[in-house]
Each structure stands twice: as structure tokens, then as C-alpha cells.
Amino acid sequence: MLTVILGKVFNHLSLDSNSRLTIISTHAVIGTLVILVAGIWDAVNHIQNSPEFFWSDPHIVVYSGVFMVAIASIFSVNLLMKNSIHGILKRGMQLVIIGSVMQIISGFGDSISHDMFGIDGLLSLTHQPLEIGIVLSALGGFLIIKARQNSNLKAFLPFSIVTFLLITSWLGFNFALYFGHYVQCIPIHLIFSSGCSIL
């Protein structure tokens, strides 16, 4: 049912494959960057002890980025169903899809978590799967751009690399908190101290 509706929408849009690949890669990368910036904003809100609920301003911006990645994912599904795509391009689109699904599921889990427990920290059962999904989407966007670097996407390649490195660093820092949780409570990591409450 959903695929029929999407098929009609895409036929109506009548975009060629190159245009769709541009939409997929740019939405995957820019959406990831939006999520990262809003995640940092959310961490700043935590240090200011702002009231925590799911539909806070930073969360709305985070899930706007998730929505952008979901659009990329929908376009990816459509292209993979209608065309014979192989190699790095196919792998990139698959990563965008998997990353988007992880973000959406984790988003619903995060909403339930906030309803049940209120404030959370950087380390939670919903944040890390969400962040892994973001990394996968950023990597997928990069691979698509890499595969199409002879097209108009070539200029976007450095931006996609920096975005992937930034979001991977963010995920790495958060995972490091699991193993060095005492470090996060020292003054230099004060901005992330809300994570201490859930360890």
C-alpha cells in the first residue's frame, strides 16, 4: 500500500535518477548536521537545567533533521526498487535507509522514555541507537556522493566528509563515557554532566 502511494508520488514528481541521488545525498548529510547541532543545543539546555520534555525546542530541531534523513530514505527505497543499482552507490543508499529506520525507532523510544522518566542524559538506551543511525546515514550520504563525484555533487564531498567525522566523534565521545564515566563529571565535561545521573 505504502509503496503504491510512494510510486504515484514519485511518478508525479518525474525526477530523473540524478536529481533523486542529489536529494538523497544532500538530505542525508544536511539532516545529519542539523541533528548534531541540535544535539549540542540539547546538551547546553541540560547544563542550564532547562525543563526536559520530549517536544523541547532542541528536540524539534533534532527530529527535523531526522525527517530530512527519512526523506532521503524514501527516495532511496524508490530508486532501489525501480533500478538496478550496484556497488558503493547501492551500499550508500542501504545505509541511509537503515540509519533512518534506526533514528525513527529510537525517536519513538526516546519519546516514551521522556514520558516515563523525564530528564535523561547523553547516555541512554534511546540516544545511542539514534546516534548510530545518524552515523550510518552520514556514511551513506558520503558514499553516494563519493560514487557520484564526477557529477554536480563533487563540490559537496568535503562537506560530507566533515559532517561524517563530526558525528562519528560525537558518538565516540558518548561511548567513551560508558567506560570513563568519572571523567564526564570533571569541570571540562560539565556540559555533559546530565549523563552522570543515569550511569
Residue frames as qw, qx, qy, qz and C-alpha x, y, z in Angstrom:
[[0.000, 0.886, 0.463, 0.000, 0.00, 0.00, 0.00],
 [0.289, -0.833, 0.105, 0.461, 2.72, 2.46, 1.05],
 [0.440, -0.213, 0.587, 0.646, 4.88, 1.53, -1.94],
 [0.289, 0.601, 0.654, 0.358, 1.94, 2.14, -4.30],
 [0.084, -0.958, -0.238, 0.139, 1.34, 5.59, -2.81],
 [0.392, -0.667, 0.335, 0.537, 5.05, 6.42, -2.94],
 [0.482, 0.126, 0.668, 0.552, 5.24, 5.17, -6.52],
 [0.197, 0.809, 0.509, 0.219, 2.42, 7.52, -7.55],
 [0.233, -0.925, 0.005, 0.300, 4.09, 10.44, -5.78],
 [0.464, -0.448, 0.503, 0.575, 7.44, 9.76, -7.45],
 [0.423, 0.395, 0.665, 0.472, 5.84, 9.33, -10.87],
 [0.059, 0.933, 0.354, 0.034, 4.09, 12.65, -10.38],
 [0.339, -0.817, 0.203, 0.420, 7.35, 14.33, -9.39],
 [0.817, 0.546, 0.085, 0.163, 9.01, 12.83, -12.51],
 [0.194, -0.865, 0.446, 0.124, 12.54, 13.44, -11.26],
 [0.769, 0.440, -0.462, 0.035, 15.39, 11.71, -13.03],
 [0.887, -0.253, -0.291, 0.255, 17.77, 9.42, -11.16],
 [0.492, 0.267, -0.235, 0.795, 20.50, 12.07, -10.89],
 [0.267, -0.563, 0.033, -0.781, 18.11, 14.53, -9.25],
 [0.834, -0.461, -0.199, -0.228, 16.94, 11.86, -6.82],
 [0.815, -0.038, -0.299, 0.495, 20.52, 10.96, -5.93],
 [0.189, 0.433, -0.182, 0.863, 21.23, 14.63, -5.26],
 [0.564, -0.557, -0.054, -0.608, 18.19, 14.82, -2.96],
 [0.913, -0.287, -0.285, 0.057, 19.17, 11.62, -1.16],
 [0.699, 0.081, -0.294, 0.647, 22.79, 12.57, -0.51],
 [0.057, 0.452, -0.147, 0.878, 22.20, 16.22, 0.42],
 [0.647, -0.538, -0.111, -0.528, 19.28, 15.40, 2.73],
 [0.899, -0.230, -0.320, 0.192, 21.24, 12.59, 4.40],
 [0.575, 0.130, -0.268, 0.762, 24.26, 14.82, 5.05],
 [0.102, -0.447, 0.067, -0.886, 22.49, 18.11, 5.90],
 [0.733, -0.494, -0.272, -0.381, 19.92, 16.27, 8.05],
 [0.820, -0.172, -0.375, 0.397, 22.79, 14.69, 9.97],
 [0.334, 0.238, -0.218, 0.886, 24.41, 18.07, 10.56],
 [0.410, -0.521, -0.114, -0.740, 21.09, 19.54, 11.77],
 [0.843, -0.411, -0.341, -0.069, 20.74, 16.64, 14.23],
 [0.693, -0.005, -0.339, 0.636, 24.29, 17.15, 15.52],
 [0.071, 0.366, -0.123, 0.920, 23.88, 20.91, 16.08],
 [0.600, -0.495, -0.164, -0.607, 20.53, 20.40, 17.80],
 [0.855, -0.261, -0.415, 0.167, 22.03, 17.62, 19.95],
 [0.462, 0.109, -0.326, 0.818, 24.70, 20.02, 21.19],
 [0.269, -0.430, -0.037, -0.861, 21.98, 22.61, 21.83],
 [0.787, -0.425, -0.354, -0.276, 20.10, 19.97, 23.87],
 [0.736, -0.118, -0.426, 0.512, 23.26, 19.28, 25.91],
 [0.142, 0.273, -0.191, 0.932, 23.56, 23.02, 26.65],
 [0.552, -0.471, -0.199, -0.659, 19.93, 23.02, 27.82],
 [0.827, -0.306, -0.460, 0.104, 20.80, 20.20, 30.19],
 [0.514, 0.024, -0.376, 0.771, 23.58, 22.21, 31.83],
 [0.149, -0.286, 0.053, -0.945, 21.16, 25.11, 32.27],
 [0.095, 0.218, 0.883, -0.405, 18.73, 22.69, 33.93],
 [0.423, 0.056, -0.249, -0.869, 16.01, 23.69, 31.50],
 [0.734, 0.055, 0.494, -0.463, 12.77, 21.74, 31.92],
 [0.014, -0.270, 0.884, 0.383, 13.13, 18.49, 30.00],
 [0.700, 0.333, 0.508, -0.376, 10.34, 17.12, 27.88],
 [0.663, 0.165, 0.618, 0.390, 10.30, 15.42, 24.50],
 [0.382, 0.745, 0.394, 0.381, 8.96, 18.33, 22.43],
 [0.337, -0.746, 0.028, 0.574, 11.53, 20.85, 23.63],
 [0.376, 0.856, -0.169, -0.312, 12.97, 23.25, 21.03],
 [0.070, -0.580, 0.774, 0.243, 16.22, 21.26, 20.58],
 [0.488, 0.088, 0.868, -0.020, 14.29, 18.02, 20.14],
 [0.567, 0.707, 0.306, -0.290, 12.04, 19.60, 17.50],
 [0.272, 0.803, -0.451, -0.279, 15.15, 20.62, 15.55],
 [0.313, -0.328, 0.887, 0.084, 16.72, 17.15, 16.05],
 [0.533, 0.310, 0.784, -0.069, 13.65, 15.47, 14.63],
 [0.470, 0.803, -0.031, -0.365, 13.50, 17.97, 11.76],
 [0.069, 0.627, -0.740, -0.234, 16.92, 16.56, 10.82],
 [0.421, 0.001, 0.904, -0.067, 15.57, 13.03, 11.27],
 [0.590, 0.621, 0.398, -0.328, 12.72, 13.96, 8.92],
 [0.326, 0.777, -0.408, -0.352, 15.24, 15.14, 6.31],
 [0.116, -0.372, 0.915, 0.110, 17.05, 11.80, 6.54],
 [0.538, 0.285, 0.754, -0.247, 13.70, 9.99, 6.29],
 [0.554, 0.732, 0.007, -0.397, 13.02, 11.82, 3.01],
 [0.164, 0.632, -0.723, -0.226, 16.41, 10.62, 1.75],
 [0.347, -0.103, 0.925, -0.116, 15.48, 7.11, 2.84],
 [0.623, 0.503, 0.479, -0.360, 12.15, 7.18, 0.98],
 [0.480, 0.755, -0.306, -0.326, 13.87, 8.33, -2.21],
 [0.058, -0.490, 0.866, 0.074, 16.47, 5.57, -1.71],
 [0.539, 0.145, 0.801, -0.217, 13.83, 2.87, -1.38],
 [0.624, 0.665, 0.192, -0.363, 12.14, 4.11, -4.54],
 [0.325, 0.736, -0.541, -0.247, 15.37, 4.13, -6.56],
 [0.209, -0.336, 0.918, -0.026, 16.45, 0.70, -5.33],
 [0.607, 0.295, 0.680, -0.287, 13.06, -0.79, -6.22],
 [0.612, 0.728, 0.152, -0.271, 12.93, 0.66, -9.73],
 [0.431, 0.791, -0.433, -0.034, 16.56, 0.49, -10.83],
 [0.950, -0.048, -0.155, 0.268, 19.39, -1.99, -10.89],
 [0.019, -0.899, 0.335, -0.280, 21.93, -0.27, -8.66],
 [0.930, -0.084, -0.245, 0.261, 25.16, -1.92, -7.54],
 [0.595, 0.286, -0.282, 0.696, 28.38, -1.26, -5.70],
 [0.272, -0.114, -0.424, 0.857, 29.13, 1.69, -3.47],
 [0.300, -0.193, -0.177, -0.917, 26.04, 3.59, -4.61],
 [0.684, -0.342, -0.561, -0.317, 23.74, 0.77, -3.53],
 [0.587, -0.218, -0.592, 0.508, 25.61, 0.39, -0.23],
 [0.074, 0.062, -0.202, 0.975, 25.27, 4.12, 0.46],
 [0.499, -0.272, -0.279, -0.774, 21.52, 4.07, -0.15],
 [0.720, -0.297, -0.627, -0.010, 21.11, 0.99, 2.05],
 [0.430, -0.122, -0.502, 0.740, 22.99, 2.73, 4.87],
 [0.190, -0.171, 0.010, -0.967, 20.75, 5.79, 4.56],
 [0.663, -0.307, -0.461, -0.504, 17.67, 3.54, 4.83],
 [0.696, -0.250, -0.609, 0.287, 18.99, 1.54, 7.80],
 [0.271, 0.005, -0.352, 0.896, 20.14, 4.71, 9.56],
 [0.347, -0.259, -0.141, -0.890, 16.77, 6.38, 9.03],
 [0.726, -0.341, -0.539, -0.258, 14.85, 3.38, 10.39],
 [0.595, -0.178, -0.555, 0.554, 17.11, 3.30, 13.47],
 [0.057, 0.109, -0.183, 0.975, 16.56, 7.03, 14.05],
 [0.516, -0.315, -0.295, -0.740, 12.77, 6.78, 13.76],
 [0.756, -0.326, -0.568, -0.002, 12.51, 3.76, 16.09],
 [0.496, -0.119, -0.455, 0.730, 14.89, 5.37, 18.60],
 [0.114, -0.260, -0.015, -0.959, 12.91, 8.62, 18.35],
 [0.668, -0.419, -0.381, -0.484, 9.71, 6.85, 19.39],
 [0.750, -0.253, -0.513, 0.332, 11.64, 5.13, 22.18],
 [0.292, 0.103, -0.275, 0.910, 13.05, 8.48, 23.30],
 [0.383, -0.394, -0.170, -0.818, 9.53, 9.93, 23.44],
 [0.789, -0.400, -0.439, -0.159, 8.36, 7.04, 25.62],
 [0.650, -0.076, -0.436, 0.617, 11.47, 7.36, 27.81],
 [0.048, 0.248, -0.147, 0.956, 10.84, 11.08, 28.37],
 [0.588, -0.429, -0.278, -0.627, 7.19, 10.40, 29.25],
 [0.842, -0.333, -0.422, 0.046, 8.20, 7.74, 31.78],
 [0.734, -0.281, -0.238, 0.571, 11.41, 9.14, 33.28],
 [0.055, -0.975, -0.069, 0.204, 11.56, 12.84, 32.38],
 [0.108, 0.882, -0.438, -0.138, 15.11, 14.17, 32.03],
 [0.968, 0.032, 0.108, 0.225, 17.77, 11.99, 30.53],
 [0.324, -0.739, 0.380, 0.452, 21.44, 12.41, 29.83],
 [0.353, 0.607, -0.576, -0.419, 23.71, 11.82, 26.89],
 [0.120, 0.167, -0.978, -0.035, 23.86, 8.15, 27.81],
 [0.647, 0.100, 0.428, -0.623, 20.50, 6.46, 27.43],
 [0.550, 0.100, 0.821, 0.115, 19.10, 3.37, 25.79],
 [0.515, 0.745, 0.422, -0.038, 17.49, 5.54, 23.11],
 [0.072, 0.920, -0.226, -0.310, 20.23, 8.08, 22.40],
 [0.343, -0.480, 0.724, 0.358, 23.00, 5.69, 21.38],
 [0.529, 0.327, 0.749, 0.228, 20.94, 3.73, 18.79],
 [0.299, 0.913, 0.239, -0.143, 19.75, 7.09, 17.45],
 [0.108, -0.839, 0.416, 0.335, 23.36, 8.26, 17.16],
 [0.490, -0.146, 0.792, 0.333, 24.42, 5.03, 15.44],
 [0.484, 0.638, 0.594, 0.076, 21.61, 5.58, 12.93],
 [0.130, 0.960, -0.039, -0.245, 22.83, 9.13, 12.36],
 [0.306, -0.590, 0.643, 0.381, 26.38, 7.90, 11.71],
 [0.535, 0.186, 0.787, 0.245, 25.09, 5.29, 9.25],
 [0.386, 0.835, 0.389, -0.049, 23.04, 7.92, 7.40],
 [0.030, -0.905, 0.288, 0.313, 26.01, 10.29, 7.22],
 [0.418, -0.338, 0.765, 0.355, 28.21, 7.48, 5.92],
 [0.527, 0.471, 0.697, 0.124, 25.56, 6.53, 3.37],
 [0.259, 0.940, 0.130, -0.178, 25.33, 10.13, 2.16],
 [0.197, -0.744, 0.530, 0.356, 29.11, 10.29, 1.86],
 [0.512, -0.052, 0.807, 0.291, 29.26, 7.02, -0.13],
 [0.487, 0.707, 0.512, 0.020, 26.59, 8.24, -2.55],
 [0.120, 0.959, -0.135, -0.221, 28.47, 11.50, -3.09],
 [0.381, -0.534, 0.681, 0.325, 31.74, 9.58, -3.49],
 [0.563, 0.238, 0.760, 0.219, 30.16, 7.32, -6.11],
 [0.366, 0.810, 0.429, 0.159, 28.79, 10.36, -7.96],
 [0.384, -0.681, 0.054, 0.621, 31.81, 12.64, -7.59],
 [0.329, 0.058, 0.535, 0.776, 32.00, 13.17, -11.34],
 [0.007, -0.724, -0.602, -0.337, 28.62, 14.92, -11.17],
 [0.071, -0.737, 0.009, -0.672, 27.50, 18.19, -9.62],
 [0.766, -0.624, -0.139, -0.070, 27.82, 16.54, -6.18],
 [0.751, 0.217, -0.282, 0.556, 31.63, 16.75, -6.30],
 [0.053, 0.575, -0.229, 0.783, 31.68, 20.12, -4.52],
 [0.691, -0.533, 0.017, -0.488, 29.62, 18.62, -1.67],
 [0.859, 0.046, -0.475, 0.185, 32.17, 15.85, -0.94],
 [0.321, 0.281, -0.539, 0.727, 34.35, 17.77, 1.60],
 [0.460, -0.345, 0.174, -0.799, 31.22, 18.89, 3.46],
 [0.904, -0.162, -0.261, -0.299, 30.01, 15.28, 3.69],
 [0.701, 0.159, -0.552, 0.423, 33.41, 14.13, 5.00],
 [0.028, 0.320, -0.447, 0.835, 33.49, 16.79, 7.73],
 [0.679, -0.287, 0.007, -0.676, 29.89, 16.00, 8.73],
 [0.909, -0.055, -0.412, -0.043, 30.67, 12.28, 8.97],
 [0.528, 0.214, -0.550, 0.611, 33.79, 12.94, 11.07],
 [0.220, -0.359, 0.305, -0.854, 31.92, 15.30, 13.43],
 [0.804, -0.253, -0.059, -0.536, 29.03, 12.92, 14.07],
 [0.861, 0.055, -0.477, 0.166, 31.41, 9.97, 14.47],
 [0.282, 0.313, -0.520, 0.743, 33.42, 11.99, 17.02],
 [0.503, -0.348, 0.169, -0.773, 30.22, 12.80, 18.91],
 [0.926, -0.134, -0.246, -0.254, 29.25, 9.12, 19.01],
 [0.707, 0.208, -0.525, 0.425, 32.80, 8.14, 20.05],
 [0.025, -0.391, 0.442, -0.807, 32.77, 10.66, 22.89],
 [0.709, -0.295, 0.068, -0.637, 29.42, 9.38, 24.15],
 [0.936, -0.021, -0.350, -0.015, 30.58, 5.76, 24.04],
 [0.461, 0.346, -0.545, 0.608, 33.75, 6.76, 25.88],
 [0.390, -0.468, 0.277, -0.743, 31.52, 8.00, 28.71],
 [0.921, -0.208, -0.207, -0.257, 30.42, 4.40, 29.33],
 [0.867, 0.050, -0.333, 0.367, 33.99, 3.37, 30.07],
 [0.408, 0.088, -0.323, 0.849, 35.25, 6.52, 31.76],
 [0.234, -0.765, -0.531, -0.281, 32.09, 7.77, 33.45],
 [0.492, -0.664, -0.238, 0.510, 34.02, 9.52, 36.21],
 [0.390, -0.023, 0.255, 0.884, 35.70, 11.75, 33.61],
 [0.005, 0.599, 0.535, 0.596, 32.42, 13.26, 32.46],
 [0.400, -0.827, -0.393, 0.040, 31.86, 14.86, 35.86],
 [0.515, -0.325, -0.024, 0.793, 35.05, 16.91, 35.89],
 [0.113, 0.708, 0.167, -0.677, 34.64, 20.62, 35.03],
 [0.037, 0.352, -0.585, -0.729, 35.79, 20.37, 31.40],
 [0.157, -0.203, -0.890, -0.376, 32.95, 17.95, 30.75],
 [0.169, 0.257, 0.579, -0.755, 30.39, 19.85, 32.83],
 [0.466, 0.223, -0.243, -0.821, 28.20, 20.47, 29.81],
 [0.619, 0.044, -0.713, -0.327, 27.64, 16.73, 29.55],
 [0.054, -0.226, 0.805, -0.547, 27.16, 16.08, 33.26],
 [0.728, -0.024, 0.127, -0.674, 23.50, 15.17, 32.89],
 [0.756, 0.219, -0.599, -0.149, 24.78, 11.81, 31.72],
 [0.099, 0.311, -0.806, 0.494, 26.11, 11.13, 35.24],
 [0.559, -0.116, 0.394, -0.720, 22.59, 10.71, 36.55],
 [0.903, 0.150, -0.058, -0.399, 21.87, 7.61, 34.53],
 [0.485, 0.460, -0.737, 0.099, 25.12, 5.71, 34.94]]
